[in-house]
Amino acid sequence: MKKLKIGIIGGGSIARHCHLPGYAADPDCILAAIADPEAASLQAVRQKWPFEHEYADYREMLEHEQLDLVSVCTPNKFHAGAAIAAMESGADVILEKPIAINLTEAQQIADAVKRTGRRLAVGFSHRYNNLIRAARQSCEAGTIGKLYMLRIRFAHGGPYPGWASTDWFYNPELAGGGAVLDMSIHAFDLIAYLAGPITTISAISATLRKPIAVEDNMVAICRVGDSCLGYIETSWTSPAGFNGVELYGDNGSIVIDYTTGEAGLTSGVLSPEGTVTMEKQVIATSGVPPWQCEMAELLDACRNHKPFAAGIEQGVDALRVATAVYESSRTGREIRLDGTDFHPHCTGN
C-alpha cells in the first residue's frame, strides 16, 4: 500500500487530539511536514509526534514539500487560504469546521476543489459518532415513523486556556464568531444528516456570561423540510445538563445522550384492545471515540477514493445556516434559506 505523506497546518489542540493521533496510528502515514508560526506549538508536537520537517509558514512548507494529504487545523480566519493553497500544491485536504468565516471564502474553497480536482473532507466529527449513526439507521428504517420534531443541545464551559492557548476562540477577527461557529455548526450539519436541510431559521445569539467579544450562547428554532420543526441550543457557559440529540417521529422517539453514552429508542405498540404500550430499548452505546473513527475512515476514503462523510458541499451548507443565524439575531427576522434572504458577508459579533 502506498504510504501517504502527511502535512499539518496548525499544531494546536485539535491537531494534537484528533489529527495527529489518527495519522500516528496508521503505519502507512508518513509525518512529513508541519507548519505553525508559534515555536511553542511546534515544540509541543515534536515531543510526541516528530515530523521530518518543520516550518513557520505553511506557504513555504507547501512550496518545498510534495504532500499527499494536508490537515488544516488553524484558527478559522486562515482556513480558506490554507485549504486552497494546499489543494493548489497537489494535496487532498482535511479541513476543520467551520470551513471559513464567511460564504465568500467558502465559495472560493469550493471553486478550488473544482479547479484543482483535489478532494476535501470537512471535520464534522459528530457524523462519526456511533450513537448518531445508530439513530440515523433507525430513522432510515422507519422505526419511529416520519420525523416531526428534533432538539439538539450542545453545551459546555467553553474553550479553556489549555485548549485555546492563545484565546483565539474569543477573538472575532480570528474566529469570525463564537459558540455558533464552534458548536452550533455541528448541530446544523447533524440536522441535515439526520433529517434533511434546514429551510427557515429564527435565532438569538448573545454574550451572556463571558467577558468576550463574541457570542457565548445561542438558541434557534428552525423548519426542516415542510413537515418537521427543530430547536437548537448551544452554550459556552454550561457547567452541567443534557448534551445530545432528540428525535421525535409519528411512531416513537430516539434520545441520543452524550453524557451517558447511550442512544435509546421508545416506540408505542397498539394492542387489539386499543391500549398503547411503550417499549424502550437501547439501540447503541458509545464505541470507538468519534475522532478516532473519523481519522481512520478519512484515511481509508483517501486511499480508496471513497466518498467522504462530509465534503465541501456539506461545509458550505452548514456555514450558510450559521450565517443566517447571525442575520436573524441581528434583525429579529426569520431567515429563509433559499439563496435569497441572507447576506454572505455576515459573521459573528
Secondary structure by P-SEA (a helix, b strand, c coil): ccccbbbbcccccccccccaaaaaacccccccbbbbccaaaaaaaaaccccccccccaaaaaacccccbbbbbccccaaaaaaaaaaaabbbbbccccccccaaaaaaaaaaaaaacbbbbccccccccaaaaaaaaaaaacccccccbbbbbbbccccccccccccccccccccccccccccaaaaaaaaaaccccccccccccccccccccccccccccccccccccbbbbbbccccccccbbbbbccccbbbbbccccbbbbbbbbbccccbbbbbbbbcccccccaaaaaaaaaaaaaaacccccccaaaaaaaaaaaaaaaaaaaccccccccccccccccccc
